[in-house]
Amino acid sequence: VTGARASMIARAGMSFVPQGRGIFPNLTVEENLVFAERPGPGGRVDWTREAIYETFPRLAERRKNWGNQLSGGEQQMLTIGRALLSNPSIVLIDEATEGLAPKVRDDIWSTLRMIRQKGVAIVVVDKNIDDLVDIAERHVVLAKGEVLFEGTSRQLRAEWEFVSRILGV
């Protein structure tokens, strides 16, 4: 996808959850979701607004609130919901749980597991290795643009001391 226009990447089935969340603060939760809603590749519609509200009941309760009235966790839920409403084949998530309360982080990780179980591929960039090991099948550890580790969760666990040392955790 290098060099491709964002619209072409989206039509190909890729969706992105940015680190800064990127919600529209002057739109309501409902309007943020409507804005993103469209069929995926081949006309597939696995995700609807109602499915998002079932996945994130807090968003259903706050559907008339402005984006800037949401907590950080609610904004992350909205951003993930918006990404899913494009009915993607793959979702890229940058810093999925950064700055969130522990309970909200647990909810986000549970949601990512559920999304994966529904057949959507997920690429997650996050510093929380403990949760990543439980959710991901493959891992790539980068430091300053250099690949320091690449392998499965089992291989990562076997190299835990090395990875912990290089990441400083």
HELIX and SHEET records of a PDB file:
HELIX    1   1 ALA A    6  ARG A   11  1                                   6    
HELIX    2   2 VAL A   29  ALA A   36  1                                   8    
HELIX    3   3 PRO A   41  GLY A   43  5                                   3    
HELIX    4   4 ARG A   49  THR A   55  1                                   7    
HELIX    5   5 PRO A   57  GLU A   61  1                                   5    
HELIX    6   6 GLY A   67  GLN A   69  5                                   3    
HELIX    7   7 GLY A   72  LEU A   84  1                                  13    
HELIX    8   8 PRO A  102  GLN A  117  1                                  16    
HELIX    9   9 ILE A  129  ILE A  135  1                                   7    
HELIX   10  10 SER A  153  ALA A  158  1                                   6    
HELIX   11  11 TRP A  160  LEU A  167  1                                   8    
SHEET    1   A 3 MET A  14  VAL A  17  0                                        
SHEET    2   A 3 ILE A  90  ASP A  94  1                                        
SHEET    3   A 3 ALA A 121  VAL A 125  1                                        
SHEET    1   B 2 ARG A 138  ALA A 143  0                                        
SHEET    2   B 2 GLU A 146  THR A 152 -1                                        
END                                                                             
